[in-house]
């Protein structure tokens, strides 16, 4: 809406609640929105547990290394800690809406313990085109579910 509020799907809110170690029933779950650098055309919303996992991996890198410095900038310097409000909405500041050129409806896509917020037209132009290109490189009779065979060490 005009105030930058977007409704979070209920299933996403349940994941945010269960992955926020401080969340209690009746409270608003916290999350971190990573908006990233100029190349990123979407907002990635991390559960508290997911961002803590990323932080631990960054902290495990050698102190003073370029990789650690850059990842700290990308995840700590280009993020926005927030929470879901009591009506199940997320308030996106104008800076974040402007970054992804979001001015109307938002498109959500889940990815385990994160989810992305896209401008629908950008998602269609960027991600759907990349998926179609990837699929076009596979044989006609190939079933992408074959990638799951043996997944997880089985």
SULFENCOR-V18234 format. One record per residue. N is the residue number from 0. RES is the residue in three letters. PHI is phi in degrees with one decimal (999 if undefined). OMEGA is omega as a letter, one per 20 degrees, with the letter a starting at -180 (999 if undefined). D_CENTER is the distance of its C-alpha to the mean C-alpha in whole Angstrom. Layout:
((N,RES,PHI,OMEGA,D_CENTER) (N,RES,PHI,OMEGA,D_CENTER))
This chain:
((0,UNK,999,a,20) (1,UNK,-66.2,r,22) (2,UNK,-93.7,r,21) (3,UNK,82.1,a,17) (4,UNK,-91.1,r,17) (5,UNK,-124.8,r,14) (6,UNK,-79.5,r,15) (7,UNK,-89.7,r,13) (8,UNK,-54.3,a,14) (9,UNK,-55.3,a,16) (10,UNK,-63.9,r,15) (11,UNK,-68.9,r,11) (12,UNK,-62.8,r,13) (13,UNK,-62.7,r,15) (14,UNK,-66.1,r,13) (15,UNK,-60.1,r,12) (16,UNK,-63.3,a,16) (17,UNK,-70.1,a,16) (18,UNK,-105.4,r,14) (19,UNK,-111.8,a,15) (20,UNK,-60.3,a,19) (21,UNK,-96.0,a,20) (22,UNK,-71.7,r,20) (23,UNK,-129.6,r,23) (24,UNK,-51.3,a,24) (25,UNK,91.9,r,24) (26,UNK,-100.9,a,22) (27,UNK,-98.8,a,18) (28,UNK,-68.6,r,15) (29,UNK,-95.4,r,14) (30,UNK,-156.9,r,10) (31,UNK,-126.7,r,9) (32,UNK,-96.5,r,7) (33,UNK,-97.2,a,7) (34,UNK,-99.2,r,9) (35,UNK,68.1,a,11) (36,UNK,-82.0,a,14) (37,UNK,-64.7,a,16) (38,UNK,-81.9,a,15) (39,UNK,-79.1,a,11) (40,UNK,-109.3,r,11) (41,UNK,-147.9,r,8) (42,UNK,-106.8,r,6) (43,UNK,-108.9,a,2) (44,UNK,-101.1,a,4) (45,UNK,-104.4,r,6) (46,UNK,-66.7,r,9) (47,UNK,-61.9,r,12) (48,UNK,-62.7,a,13) (49,UNK,-66.6,a,10) (50,UNK,-70.7,r,10) (51,UNK,-66.1,r,14) (52,UNK,-64.7,r,14) (53,UNK,-62.0,r,13) (54,UNK,-58.7,a,15) (55,UNK,-63.8,r,18) (56,UNK,-68.5,r,17) (57,UNK,-64.2,a,18) (58,UNK,-64.1,r,21) (59,UNK,-77.9,r,22) (60,UNK,-71.9,a,23) (61,UNK,-58.0,r,26) (62,UNK,-59.6,r,27) (63,UNK,88.2,r,27) (64,UNK,-71.4,r,26) (65,UNK,-62.1,r,24) (66,UNK,-59.6,a,21) (67,UNK,-64.0,r,21) (68,UNK,-60.3,a,21) (69,UNK,-68.1,r,19) (70,UNK,-66.4,r,16) (71,UNK,-61.8,r,17) (72,UNK,-65.8,a,17) (73,UNK,-68.6,a,13) (74,UNK,-97.3,a,12) (75,UNK,-91.6,a,14) (76,UNK,-83.0,a,16) (77,UNK,-124.0,a,13) (78,UNK,-140.9,a,11) (79,UNK,-140.0,r,12) (80,UNK,-71.4,a,13) (81,UNK,-157.1,r,13) (82,UNK,-146.5,r,14) (83,UNK,-82.2,a,15) (84,UNK,-79.4,a,18) (85,UNK,-65.4,r,21) (86,UNK,-98.7,r,21) (87,UNK,82.2,a,17) (88,UNK,-112.1,r,16) (89,UNK,-116.6,r,13) (90,UNK,-93.9,r,15) (91,UNK,-97.5,r,13) (92,UNK,-59.8,a,16) (93,UNK,-54.4,r,18) (94,UNK,-58.2,a,17) (95,UNK,-73.6,r,13) (96,UNK,-62.3,a,14) (97,UNK,-65.3,a,17) (98,UNK,-57.6,a,15) (99,UNK,-101.7,r,13) (100,UNK,57.1,a,16) (101,UNK,-86.3,a,15) (102,UNK,-132.7,r,19) (103,UNK,-148.1,a,19) (104,UNK,-71.1,r,17) (105,UNK,-114.3,r,13) (106,UNK,-109.5,a,12) (107,UNK,-107.0,r,9) (108,UNK,-136.6,a,8) (109,UNK,-85.3,r,8) (110,UNK,-148.2,a,7) (111,UNK,69.3,a,9) (112,UNK,-96.4,r,8) (113,UNK,-135.2,r,5) (114,UNK,-146.0,a,4) (115,UNK,-111.2,r,4) (116,UNK,-117.8,a,7) (117,UNK,-124.0,r,10) (118,UNK,-73.9,a,13) (119,UNK,-52.6,a,15) (120,UNK,-66.4,r,17) (121,UNK,-67.7,r,15) (122,UNK,-59.1,a,13) (123,UNK,-61.3,a,17) (124,UNK,-70.2,a,18) (125,UNK,-90.9,a,16) (126,UNK,-79.0,a,14) (127,UNK,-65.3,r,17) (128,UNK,-64.0,r,20) (129,UNK,-65.6,r,18) (130,UNK,-65.1,r,18) (131,UNK,-63.2,r,22) (132,UNK,-62.3,r,23) (133,UNK,-62.7,r,22) (134,UNK,-63.7,a,24) (135,UNK,-64.5,r,27) (136,UNK,-80.1,a,27) (137,UNK,-90.7,r,28) (138,UNK,-59.0,a,31) (139,UNK,-54.5,a,32) (140,UNK,-91.8,a,32) (141,UNK,-76.3,r,29) (142,UNK,-104.9,a,27) (143,UNK,-55.8,r,23) (144,UNK,-64.2,r,24) (145,UNK,-61.6,r,26) (146,UNK,-62.3,a,23) (147,UNK,-80.6,r,23) (148,UNK,-60.5,r,26) (149,UNK,81.8,r,27) (150,UNK,-65.5,r,23) (151,UNK,78.2,r,23) (152,UNK,82.9,a,26) (153,UNK,-81.3,999,28))
